[in-house]
Amino acid sequence: MSGDEYWDMDAILSEQQKIPCFFHSNVPGYGFLEGNHEVDLSANVKVELPYWLAAKIALDDYIDLEVPPCYSQRIRNDLNASPTSVNLNRLCAYYYRFGVKIINLIDDERLPQILTEAFRARLPLIMDYTQTSRLRTDRSEFIYSLDETERELYKLGHETVTEMTHWDRRKAVRIQTAEVLSRRTGRF
């Protein structure tokens, strides 16, 4: 986690996502990670570790990481077929943020492109919903399918539309002539 993300709750929560991995050798005293009662963790046994731990261990080359299930080929096929119909929140609440974090850790050249294409395809619909939210009846289903990054964009877009409406209806602060300009001076 970088210094500017230290206090960011979304960054902390995104690093709690689990990544499937395999240790290169036996690890004494960590058998509980396998889910059994053995004392040692055997080499080449699949375990799931949170990103924050797996990233540190992977950089020291003690484990090999697998692509997390939320980025599996089945999900990629769904995103290619219809990006706006995939419920990213159900797959991973921090789908994009977590994806960006693991790009350099896993061996997957297509992941950056998948994330970019999905985001680009979904963003216009998110912005459309912010503009027409009062007219939509299916809004809640769509909002529940958004990951946290998309929800933040939706919230900002909705707030902007509300503020623009207030400004347009003159409910915001009314623009007035500056006091300095409105005073009559005797210099004519």
C-alpha positions as MATLAB code, in Angstrom:
seq = 'MSGDEYWDMDAILSEQQKIPCFFHSNVPGYGFLEGNHEVDLSANVKVELPYWLAAKIALDDYIDLEVPPCYSQRIRNDLNASPTSVNLNRLCAYYYRFGVKIINLIDDERLPQILTEAFRARLPLIMDYTQTSRLRTDRSEFIYSLDETERELYKLGHETVTEMTHWDRRKAVRIQTAEVLSRRTGRF';
ca = [
       0.000    0.000    0.000;
       1.436    3.354   -0.963;
       1.727    6.209    1.522;
      -1.245    8.129    0.137;
      -3.466    5.043    0.565;
      -2.489    4.372    4.179;
      -5.658    5.881    5.665;
      -7.913    5.028    2.717;
     -10.518    2.475    3.858;
     -11.225    1.402    0.282;
      -7.526    0.621   -0.227;
      -7.460   -1.382    2.996;
     -10.591   -3.329    2.070;
      -9.376   -3.999   -1.466;
      -6.216   -5.567   -0.056;
      -8.297   -8.063    1.938;
      -9.317   -9.892   -1.253;
      -7.990  -13.436   -1.343;
      -5.645  -14.780   -3.996;
      -5.120  -18.496   -4.692;
      -1.444  -19.408   -4.410;
       1.010  -22.290   -4.083;
       4.059  -22.310   -1.798;
       7.279  -23.544   -3.409;
       8.352  -25.504   -0.332;
       6.966  -26.840    2.943;
       6.179  -24.173    5.522;
       6.555  -25.346    9.126;
       3.750  -24.396   11.501;
       1.269  -23.154    8.886;
      -0.727  -26.304    8.181;
      -3.886  -24.547    9.358;
      -3.897  -22.618    6.058;
      -4.759  -25.876    4.272;
      -7.827  -26.292    6.448;
      -6.615  -29.464    8.098;
      -4.969  -30.283   11.402;
      -1.457  -30.941   10.147;
       1.311  -28.867   11.647;
       3.166  -28.035    8.421;
       1.905  -26.583    5.161;
       2.903  -28.855    2.296;
       4.570  -27.543   -0.841;
       2.419  -27.098   -3.961;
      -0.843  -27.116   -2.012;
      -3.336  -24.468   -3.053;
      -4.168  -21.953   -0.316;
      -5.902  -18.589   -0.427;
      -4.140  -15.649    1.157;
      -5.206  -12.014    1.409;
      -3.569   -9.757   -1.156;
      -1.564   -7.787    1.414;
       0.162  -10.971    2.587;
       0.423  -12.750   -0.761;
       1.990   -9.699   -2.419;
       4.840   -9.564    0.095;
       5.499  -13.296   -0.077;
       5.288  -13.356   -3.893;
       7.845  -10.558   -4.206;
      10.267  -12.708   -2.209;
       9.501  -15.566   -4.648;
       8.184  -18.032   -2.062;
       4.821  -18.552   -3.780;
       3.221  -18.651   -7.210;
      -0.056  -16.788   -7.588;
      -3.060  -17.868   -9.631;
      -5.577  -15.600  -11.279;
      -8.363  -14.960   -8.731;
     -11.772  -16.447   -9.626;
     -13.301  -13.003  -10.204;
     -10.987  -12.628  -13.235;
     -11.490  -16.173  -14.570;
     -12.052  -16.987  -18.222;
     -15.794  -17.426  -17.632;
     -16.062  -13.908  -16.188;
     -13.973  -12.529  -19.045;
     -16.303  -14.165  -21.552;
     -19.285  -12.606  -19.770;
     -17.606   -9.190  -19.826;
     -16.829   -9.548  -23.529;
     -20.414  -10.556  -24.300;
     -22.164   -7.880  -22.240;
     -20.065   -5.814  -19.823;
     -23.023   -3.908  -18.424;
     -24.905   -7.026  -17.351;
     -22.132   -8.469  -15.156;
     -22.605   -7.926  -11.433;
     -19.085   -6.839  -10.488;
     -20.071   -6.148   -6.895;
     -20.974   -9.804   -6.386;
     -17.677  -10.933   -7.920;
     -15.461   -8.526   -6.004;
     -16.578   -5.290   -4.345;
     -13.300   -3.664   -5.415;
     -13.074   -5.272   -8.842;
     -11.039   -2.568  -10.603;
      -8.904   -1.513   -7.650;
      -7.992   -5.112   -6.816;
      -7.336   -5.849  -10.488;
      -4.912   -2.945  -10.752;
      -3.090   -4.142   -7.633;
      -2.553   -7.683   -8.921;
      -1.578   -6.790  -12.498;
       2.145   -6.880  -11.724;
       1.938   -9.948   -9.492;
       0.233  -12.490  -11.711;
       1.281  -13.661  -15.124;
      -1.646  -12.424  -17.206;
      -1.043  -10.073  -20.106;
      -4.746   -9.625  -20.918;
      -5.943   -8.484  -17.479;
      -5.161   -4.760  -17.987;
      -7.042   -4.804  -21.288;
     -10.017   -6.643  -19.738;
     -10.249   -4.099  -16.908;
      -9.962   -1.157  -19.290;
     -12.531   -2.450  -21.761;
     -15.030   -3.312  -19.023;
     -14.650    0.112  -17.421;
     -14.992    1.934  -20.739;
     -18.101   -0.045  -21.647;
     -19.793    0.459  -18.271;
     -18.944    4.138  -17.707;
     -21.404    5.605  -20.258;
     -24.253    3.643  -18.686;
     -23.243    4.827  -15.212;
     -23.252    8.430  -16.405;
     -26.560    7.863  -18.185;
     -28.096    6.642  -14.939;
     -26.852    9.723  -13.096;
     -28.546   11.964  -15.660;
     -31.857   10.102  -15.760;
     -32.069    8.557  -12.307;
     -35.504   10.015  -11.574;
     -36.915    8.389  -14.705;
     -35.472    4.910  -14.144;
     -37.332    2.241  -12.225;
     -34.586   -0.394  -12.545;
     -31.993    1.868  -10.928;
     -31.494   -0.163   -7.759;
     -30.577   -3.390   -9.588;
     -28.029   -1.534  -11.641;
     -26.519    0.242   -8.637;
     -26.159   -3.039   -6.764;
     -24.131   -4.448   -9.662;
     -21.522   -1.660   -9.503;
     -18.171   -2.137   -7.841;
     -17.034    0.511   -5.337;
     -15.141    2.591   -7.917;
     -18.214    2.729  -10.139;
     -20.456    3.528   -7.166;
     -18.248    6.466   -6.283;
     -18.496    7.742   -9.861;
     -22.262    7.252   -9.805;
     -22.524    9.153   -6.530;
     -20.374   12.022   -7.830;
     -22.344   12.174  -11.067;
     -25.652   12.185   -9.207;
     -24.458   14.956   -6.861;
     -23.261   16.994   -9.836;
     -26.620   16.663  -11.580;
     -28.421   17.716   -8.387;
     -26.162   20.744   -7.936;
     -26.551   21.690  -11.592;
     -30.333   21.482  -11.260;
     -30.227   23.724   -8.189;
     -28.018   26.189  -10.005;
     -30.240   26.128  -13.089;
     -33.332   26.800  -10.977;
     -31.486   29.572   -9.162;
     -31.658   27.766   -5.831;
     -27.922   28.032   -5.473;
     -26.200   31.235   -4.472;
     -27.338   33.979   -6.766;
     -24.608   35.817   -8.635;
     -24.552   39.446   -7.618;
     -22.564   42.477   -8.567;
     -19.534   42.952   -6.356;
     -19.953   45.631   -3.717;
     -16.912   47.506   -4.994;
     -18.465   47.811   -8.444;
     -21.882   48.828   -7.192;
     -20.674   51.773   -5.072;
     -20.884   55.154   -6.648;
     -17.664   57.018   -6.593;
     -17.229   60.661   -7.292;
     -14.758   60.163  -10.123;
     -16.984   60.843  -13.099;
];
